[in-house]
Amino acid sequence: MSPTHLLDTGWIIRHLRGAPAYTQTLRDLGAQNLAISVVSVAELYEGVHRADEPDAAERAVLTFLSDKAILPITQEICRLFGHHRAHLRQHNQLIGDVDLFIAATCLHHNLTLLTTNLRHFQRIKGLTAVSKPIS
């Protein structure tokens, strides 16, 4: 089965911090339906290195990632990134590059984004994003 949803970093962090509604949504969807962009993995590692207990934080991240699809940045995703970045720049609505790579990954794989920052992602034409836990 192919993933149906891509997790934004903020959603993952809320889950790892024990926010029940975010965790329940992930359980309801099932790990087989969840994917993560490699750029979110990089952001999670920033958190690991800032944690009071980096080893424990890394174990938690690795456990979480173990049954999820991790999607790389491909040339096609880069093309979509460039297309949408140019459009956003022309309209003075740029968002951060990490968010834009996540959005381009969603678009390329036709995934629904689970995010805690809907305001930025609403600027991306054609992107389906959900900001509230489903449960």
N, CA and C atoms as a LAMMPS dump frame, in Angstrom:
ITEM: TIMESTEP
0
ITEM: NUMBER OF ATOMS
405
ITEM: BOX BOUNDS ff ff ff
-5.0000000000000000e+02 5.0000000000000000e+02
-5.0000000000000000e+02 5.0000000000000000e+02
-5.0000000000000000e+02 5.0000000000000000e+02
ITEM: ATOMS id mol type element x y z
1 1 1 N 0.839 -1.185 0
2 1 2 C 0 0 0
3 1 3 C 0.886 1.251 0
4 2 1 N 0.528 2.234 -0.783
5 2 2 C 1.277 3.488 -0.865
6 2 3 C 0.776 4.469 0.184
7 3 1 N 1.667 5.325 0.666
8 3 2 C 1.238 6.341 1.635
9 3 3 C 0.176 7.275 1.044
10 4 1 N -0.655 7.803 1.912
11 4 2 C -1.687 8.762 1.522
12 4 3 C -1.446 10.138 2.136
13 5 1 N -0.618 10.19 3.191
14 5 2 C -0.391 11.427 3.931
15 5 3 C 1.104 11.639 4.172
16 6 1 N 1.507 12.899 4.122
17 6 2 C 2.868 13.29 4.47
18 6 3 C 2.803 14.094 5.758
19 7 1 N 3.683 13.784 6.684
20 7 2 C 3.71 14.473 7.977
21 7 3 C 4.674 15.639 7.941
22 8 1 N 4.191 16.801 8.312
23 8 2 C 5.044 17.961 8.507
24 8 3 C 5.774 17.784 9.84
25 9 1 N 6.905 18.419 9.978
26 9 2 C 7.722 18.271 11.179
27 9 3 C 6.968 18.66 12.442
28 10 1 N 6.19 19.731 12.383
29 10 2 C 5.449 20.172 13.56
30 10 3 C 4.487 19.116 14.063
31 11 1 N 3.846 18.388 13.145
32 11 2 C 2.921 17.317 13.526
33 11 3 C 3.673 16.206 14.252
34 12 1 N 4.832 15.836 13.718
35 12 2 C 5.647 14.786 14.327
36 12 3 C 6.081 15.202 15.728
37 13 1 N 6.518 16.441 15.872
38 13 2 C 6.972 16.928 17.176
39 13 3 C 5.836 16.876 18.189
40 14 1 N 4.639 17.286 17.79
41 14 2 C 3.497 17.217 18.722
42 14 3 C 3.234 15.782 19.144
43 15 1 N 3.338 14.857 18.208
44 15 2 C 3.174 13.437 18.543
45 15 3 C 4.263 12.991 19.527
46 16 1 N 5.519 13.312 19.216
47 16 2 C 6.622 12.884 20.078
48 16 3 C 6.54 13.501 21.472
49 17 1 N 5.923 14.659 21.581
50 17 2 C 5.749 15.308 22.887
51 17 3 C 4.5 14.815 23.614
52 18 1 N 3.787 13.879 22.994
53 18 2 C 2.672 13.242 23.676
54 18 3 C 1.315 13.909 23.529
55 19 1 N 1.116 14.71 22.496
56 19 2 C -0.195 15.341 22.271
57 19 3 C -1.168 14.267 21.777
58 20 1 N -2.14 13.881 22.604
59 20 2 C -2.988 12.72 22.292
60 20 3 C -3.728 12.798 20.96
61 21 1 N -4.273 13.931 20.599
62 21 2 C -5.056 14.029 19.358
63 21 3 C -4.173 13.785 18.132
64 22 1 N -2.935 14.257 18.155
65 22 2 C -2.018 14.063 17.029
66 22 3 C -1.612 12.589 16.932
67 23 1 N -1.327 11.995 18.08
68 23 2 C -0.969 10.574 18.113
69 23 3 C -2.135 9.721 17.64
70 24 1 N -3.339 10.032 18.084
71 24 2 C -4.505 9.25 17.694
72 24 3 C -4.747 9.329 16.186
73 25 1 N -4.561 10.495 15.617
74 25 2 C -4.725 10.632 14.163
75 25 3 C -3.737 9.727 13.436
76 26 1 N -2.5 9.678 13.902
77 26 2 C -1.5 8.812 13.274
78 26 3 C -1.904 7.348 13.403
79 27 1 N -2.4 6.97 14.568
80 27 2 C -2.864 5.585 14.76
81 27 3 C -4.037 5.278 13.832
82 28 1 N -4.991 6.226 13.748
83 28 2 C -6.168 6.009 12.901
84 28 3 C -5.786 5.838 11.433
85 29 1 N -4.812 6.611 10.981
86 29 2 C -4.382 6.515 9.581
87 29 3 C -3.569 5.258 9.326
88 30 1 N -2.757 4.855 10.287
89 30 2 C -1.9 3.682 10.151
90 30 3 C -0.561 4.032 9.53
91 31 1 N 0.487 3.437 10.048
92 31 2 C 1.853 3.739 9.601
93 31 3 C 2.035 3.525 8.107
94 32 1 N 1.351 2.537 7.546
95 32 2 C 1.512 2.241 6.118
96 32 3 C 1.01 3.377 5.238
97 33 1 N 0.199 4.266 5.788
98 33 2 C -0.333 5.406 5.024
99 33 3 C 0.437 6.7 5.263
100 34 1 N 1.508 6.629 6.028
101 34 2 C 2.24 7.831 6.418
102 34 3 C 3.62 7.872 5.782
103 35 1 N 3.978 9.055 5.316
104 35 2 C 5.309 9.286 4.758
105 35 3 C 5.883 10.547 5.385
106 36 1 N 7.205 10.662 5.293
107 36 2 C 7.927 11.804 5.845
108 36 3 C 8.968 12.228 4.825
109 37 1 N 9.079 13.525 4.605
110 37 2 C 10.125 14.045 3.732
111 37 3 C 11.471 13.964 4.446
112 38 1 N 12.5 13.7 3.687
113 38 2 C 13.844 13.657 4.252
114 38 3 C 14.208 15.003 4.901
115 39 1 N 13.62 16.107 4.448
116 39 2 C 13.923 17.398 5.086
117 39 3 C 13.321 17.469 6.486
118 40 1 N 12.2 16.802 6.721
119 40 2 C 11.658 16.732 8.086
120 40 3 C 12.566 15.9 8.979
121 41 1 N 13.155 14.852 8.42
122 41 2 C 14.108 14.051 9.191
123 41 3 C 15.268 14.942 9.633
124 42 1 N 15.753 15.79 8.73
125 42 2 C 16.838 16.708 9.082
126 42 3 C 16.409 17.655 10.199
127 43 1 N 15.191 18.175 10.122
128 43 2 C 14.692 19.059 11.178
129 43 3 C 14.562 18.317 12.503
130 44 1 N 14.139 17.065 12.452
131 44 2 C 14.043 16.278 13.681
132 44 3 C 15.419 16.097 14.315
133 45 1 N 16.444 15.911 13.49
134 45 2 C 17.8 15.773 14.026
135 45 3 C 18.307 17.073 14.65
136 46 1 N 17.837 18.199 14.18
137 46 2 C 18.177 19.45 14.866
138 46 3 C 17.654 19.379 16.3
139 47 1 N 16.418 18.92 16.45
140 47 2 C 15.832 18.774 17.782
141 47 3 C 16.593 17.784 18.64
142 48 1 N 17.035 16.691 18.041
143 48 2 C 17.836 15.7 18.772
144 48 3 C 19.074 16.365 19.356
145 49 1 N 19.758 17.174 18.556
146 49 2 C 21.014 17.782 18.99
147 49 3 C 20.816 18.953 19.953
148 50 1 N 19.576 19.422 20.071
149 50 2 C 19.272 20.485 21.029
150 50 3 C 18.67 19.933 22.324
151 51 1 N 18.362 18.655 22.346
152 51 2 C 17.681 18.042 23.488
153 51 3 C 18.604 17.919 24.696
154 52 1 N 17.996 17.915 25.877
155 52 2 C 18.752 17.699 27.114
156 52 3 C 19.372 16.306 27.138
157 53 1 N 18.669 15.341 26.544
158 53 2 C 19.155 13.961 26.465
159 53 3 C 19.159 13.515 25.001
160 54 1 N 20.194 13.89 24.257
161 54 2 C 20.222 13.614 22.819
162 54 3 C 20.084 12.138 22.458
163 55 1 N 20.685 11.246 23.232
164 55 2 C 20.591 9.819 22.907
165 55 3 C 19.154 9.334 22.997
166 56 1 N 18.452 9.727 24.04
167 56 2 C 17.046 9.333 24.204
168 56 3 C 16.184 9.965 23.115
169 57 1 N 16.471 11.214 22.777
170 57 2 C 15.708 11.896 21.728
171 57 3 C 15.92 11.199 20.384
172 58 1 N 17.152 10.802 20.1
173 58 2 C 17.418 10.122 18.839
174 58 3 C 16.724 8.759 18.792
175 59 1 N 16.73 8.038 19.898
176 59 2 C 16.028 6.748 19.93
177 59 3 C 14.54 6.945 19.643
178 60 1 N 13.945 7.974 20.22
179 60 2 C 12.52 8.247 19.988
180 60 3 C 12.26 8.566 18.517
181 61 1 N 13.125 9.358 17.919
182 61 2 C 12.972 9.702 16.498
183 61 3 C 13.127 8.454 15.63
184 62 1 N 14.153 7.671 15.891
185 62 2 C 14.39 6.466 15.081
186 62 3 C 13.251 5.462 15.224
187 63 1 N 12.72 5.32 16.421
188 63 2 C 11.574 4.432 16.631
189 63 3 C 10.385 4.93 15.832
190 64 1 N 10.129 6.233 15.883
191 64 2 C 9.013 6.797 15.139
192 64 3 C 9.179 6.586 13.633
193 65 1 N 10.366 6.803 13.127
194 65 2 C 10.621 6.699 11.686
195 65 3 C 10.631 5.26 11.178
196 66 1 N 10.816 4.303 12.048
197 66 2 C 11.093 2.924 11.642
198 66 3 C 10.033 2.285 10.74
199 67 1 N 8.781 2.684 10.873
200 67 2 C 7.741 2.057 10.057
201 67 3 C 7.062 3.03 9.093
202 68 1 N 7.729 4.153 8.818
203 68 2 C 7.189 5.154 7.904
204 68 3 C 8.06 5.233 6.65
205 69 1 N 7.441 5.586 5.536
206 69 2 C 8.196 5.81 4.302
207 69 3 C 8.892 7.163 4.404
208 70 1 N 10.186 7.186 4.126
209 70 2 C 10.941 8.439 4.099
210 70 3 C 11.207 8.755 2.622
211 71 1 N 10.677 9.904 2.196
212 71 2 C 10.743 10.265 0.782
213 71 3 C 11.908 11.21 0.507
214 72 1 N 12.737 10.88 -0.481
215 72 2 C 13.883 11.73 -0.824
216 72 3 C 13.456 12.933 -1.657
217 73 1 N 14.386 13.854 -1.785
218 73 2 C 14.204 14.969 -2.721
219 73 3 C 14.758 14.504 -4.062
220 74 1 N 13.9 14.505 -5.064
221 74 2 C 14.283 14.054 -6.399
222 74 3 C 14.358 15.26 -7.345
223 75 1 N 14.83 15.017 -8.541
224 75 2 C 14.889 16.096 -9.525
225 75 3 C 13.497 16.643 -9.82
226 76 1 N 12.493 15.785 -9.902
227 76 2 C 11.122 16.244 -10.154
228 76 3 C 10.605 17.099 -8.986
229 77 1 N 10.926 16.715 -7.784
230 77 2 C 10.534 17.522 -6.62
231 77 3 C 11.244 18.872 -6.676
232 78 1 N 12.502 18.882 -7.083
233 78 2 C 13.228 20.15 -7.245
234 78 3 C 12.574 21.027 -8.302
235 79 1 N 12.109 20.428 -9.392
236 79 2 C 11.415 21.185 -10.446
237 79 3 C 10.146 21.825 -9.879
238 80 1 N 9.365 21.055 -9.132
239 80 2 C 8.151 21.6 -8.516
240 80 3 C 8.493 22.7 -7.51
241 81 1 N 9.532 22.485 -6.734
242 81 2 C 10.001 23.492 -5.781
243 81 3 C 10.285 24.801 -6.515
244 82 1 N 11.062 24.718 -7.59
245 82 2 C 11.418 25.917 -8.343
246 82 3 C 10.212 26.609 -8.945
247 83 1 N 9.288 25.826 -9.479
248 83 2 C 8.066 26.381 -10.066
249 83 3 C 7.271 27.158 -9.011
250 84 1 N 7.029 26.539 -7.881
251 84 2 C 6.216 27.184 -6.848
252 84 3 C 6.97 28.33 -6.157
253 85 1 N 8.274 28.195 -6.015
254 85 2 C 9.04 29.281 -5.397
255 85 3 C 9.015 30.527 -6.278
256 86 1 N 9.149 30.331 -7.591
257 86 2 C 9.083 31.471 -8.514
258 86 3 C 7.715 32.14 -8.45
259 87 1 N 6.657 31.336 -8.427
260 87 2 C 5.298 31.88 -8.338
261 87 3 C 5.098 32.651 -7.022
262 88 1 N 5.529 32.065 -5.918
263 88 2 C 5.381 32.737 -4.618
264 88 3 C 6.198 34.024 -4.561
265 89 1 N 7.4 33.993 -5.132
266 89 2 C 8.237 35.205 -5.148
267 89 3 C 7.565 36.307 -5.958
268 90 1 N 7.003 35.941 -7.109
269 90 2 C 6.328 36.93 -7.955
270 90 3 C 5.159 37.592 -7.233
271 91 1 N 4.548 36.866 -6.32
272 91 2 C 3.395 37.39 -5.587
273 91 3 C 3.753 37.834 -4.171
274 92 1 N 5.073 37.958 -3.902
275 92 2 C 5.568 38.401 -2.597
276 92 3 C 4.965 37.581 -1.446
277 93 1 N 4.942 36.238 -1.632
278 93 2 C 4.36 35.333 -0.643
279 93 3 C 5.289 34.176 -0.308
280 94 1 N 6.598 34.391 -0.384
281 94 2 C 7.549 33.312 -0.13
282 94 3 C 7.32 32.665 1.234
283 95 1 N 7.569 31.367 1.269
284 95 2 C 7.602 30.624 2.527
285 95 3 C 8.993 30.01 2.637
286 96 1 N 9.309 29.443 3.779
287 96 2 C 10.622 28.841 3.978
288 96 3 C 10.89 27.691 3.021
289 97 1 N 12.153 27.525 2.672
290 97 2 C 12.526 26.475 1.732
291 97 3 C 12.159 25.083 2.233
292 98 1 N 12.314 24.834 3.533
293 98 2 C 11.968 23.514 4.066
294 98 3 C 10.487 23.237 3.835
295 99 1 N 9.622 24.203 4.167
296 99 2 C 8.185 24.021 3.938
297 99 3 C 7.886 23.827 2.458
298 100 1 N 8.583 24.546 1.618
299 100 2 C 8.341 24.426 0.184
300 100 3 C 8.787 23.065 -0.354
301 101 1 N 9.9 22.532 0.153
302 101 2 C 10.307 21.18 -0.246
303 101 3 C 9.28 20.146 0.226
304 102 1 N 8.742 20.326 1.419
305 102 2 C 7.704 19.421 1.921
306 102 3 C 6.473 19.505 1.027
307 103 1 N 6.069 20.706 0.666
308 103 2 C 4.91 20.886 -0.212
309 103 3 C 5.151 20.248 -1.578
310 104 1 N 6.327 20.457 -2.147
311 104 2 C 6.646 19.883 -3.456
312 104 3 C 6.652 18.355 -3.394
313 105 1 N 7.109 17.807 -2.279
314 105 2 C 7.089 16.353 -2.101
315 105 3 C 5.653 15.847 -2.083
316 106 1 N 4.78 16.554 -1.374
317 106 2 C 3.352 16.189 -1.348
318 106 3 C 2.754 16.216 -2.739
319 107 1 N 3.012 17.287 -3.457
320 107 2 C 2.448 17.433 -4.796
321 107 3 C 2.941 16.327 -5.727
322 108 1 N 4.223 16.06 -5.668
323 108 2 C 4.803 15.033 -6.544
324 108 3 C 4.186 13.658 -6.282
325 109 1 N 3.958 13.337 -5.02
326 109 2 C 3.444 12.012 -4.648
327 109 3 C 1.924 12 -4.454
328 110 1 N 1.282 13.148 -4.7
329 110 2 C -0.172 13.268 -4.545
330 110 3 C -0.621 12.861 -3.135
331 111 1 N 0.022 13.454 -2.132
332 111 2 C -0.258 13.152 -0.731
333 111 3 C -0.976 14.319 -0.069
334 112 1 N -1.731 14.018 0.968
335 112 2 C -2.329 15.041 1.817
336 112 3 C -1.332 15.363 2.916
337 113 1 N -1.11 16.635 3.149
338 113 2 C -0.165 17.068 4.17
339 113 3 C -0.875 17.224 5.509
340 114 1 N -0.283 16.639 6.548
341 114 2 C -0.718 16.889 7.924
342 114 3 C 0.259 17.898 8.503
343 115 1 N -0.234 19.099 8.806
344 115 2 C 0.635 20.193 9.234
345 115 3 C 0.038 20.951 10.403
346 116 1 N 0.888 21.604 11.146
347 116 2 C 0.437 22.511 12.202
348 116 3 C 0.567 23.963 11.755
349 117 1 N 0.962 24.17 10.506
350 117 2 C 1.182 25.514 9.977
351 117 3 C 0.44 25.677 8.653
352 118 1 N -0.864 25.614 8.707
353 118 2 C -1.673 25.678 7.495
354 118 3 C -1.496 26.995 6.746
355 119 1 N -1.253 28.073 7.471
356 119 2 C -1.144 29.4 6.852
357 119 3 C -0.111 29.429 5.722
358 120 1 N 1.049 28.859 5.94
359 120 2 C 2.071 28.834 4.883
360 120 3 C 1.659 27.945 3.723
361 121 1 N 1.166 26.775 4.037
362 121 2 C 0.896 25.788 2.995
363 121 3 C -0.32 26.132 2.151
364 122 1 N -1.204 26.976 2.64
365 122 2 C -2.355 27.394 1.846
366 122 3 C -1.937 28.206 0.621
367 123 1 N -0.723 28.691 0.618
368 123 2 C -0.228 29.486 -0.511
369 123 3 C 0.15 28.621 -1.716
370 124 1 N 0.21 27.311 -1.53
371 124 2 C 0.676 26.404 -2.581
372 124 3 C -0.523 25.855 -3.352
373 125 1 N -0.638 26.273 -4.591
374 125 2 C -1.758 25.85 -5.435
375 125 3 C -1.731 24.334 -5.651
376 126 1 N -2.874 23.713 -5.427
377 126 2 C -3.015 22.289 -5.675
378 126 3 C -2.679 21.394 -4.491
379 127 1 N -2.18 21.968 -3.415
380 127 2 C -1.788 21.186 -2.234
381 127 3 C -2.998 20.987 -1.326
382 128 1 N -3.22 19.755 -0.903
383 128 2 C -4.253 19.447 0.079
384 128 3 C -3.566 19.329 1.434
385 129 1 N -4.013 20.14 2.392
386 129 2 C -3.388 20.127 3.718
387 129 3 C -4.458 20.119 4.795
388 130 1 N -4.16 19.414 5.874
389 130 2 C -5.042 19.318 7.042
390 130 3 C -4.238 19.802 8.242
391 131 1 N -4.851 20.681 9.043
392 131 2 C -4.111 21.236 10.17
393 131 3 C -4.626 20.782 11.527
394 132 1 N -5.77 20.158 11.572
395 132 2 C -6.337 19.717 12.849
396 132 3 C -6.332 18.193 12.9
397 133 1 N -6.071 17.632 14.067
398 133 2 C -6.15 16.167 14.179
399 133 3 C -7.516 15.679 13.706
400 134 1 N -7.507 14.547 13.034
401 134 2 C -8.712 13.987 12.44
402 134 3 C -9.66 13.449 13.514
403 135 1 N -9.096 12.91 14.568
404 135 2 C -9.912 12.303 15.626
405 135 3 C -10.651 13.326 16.448
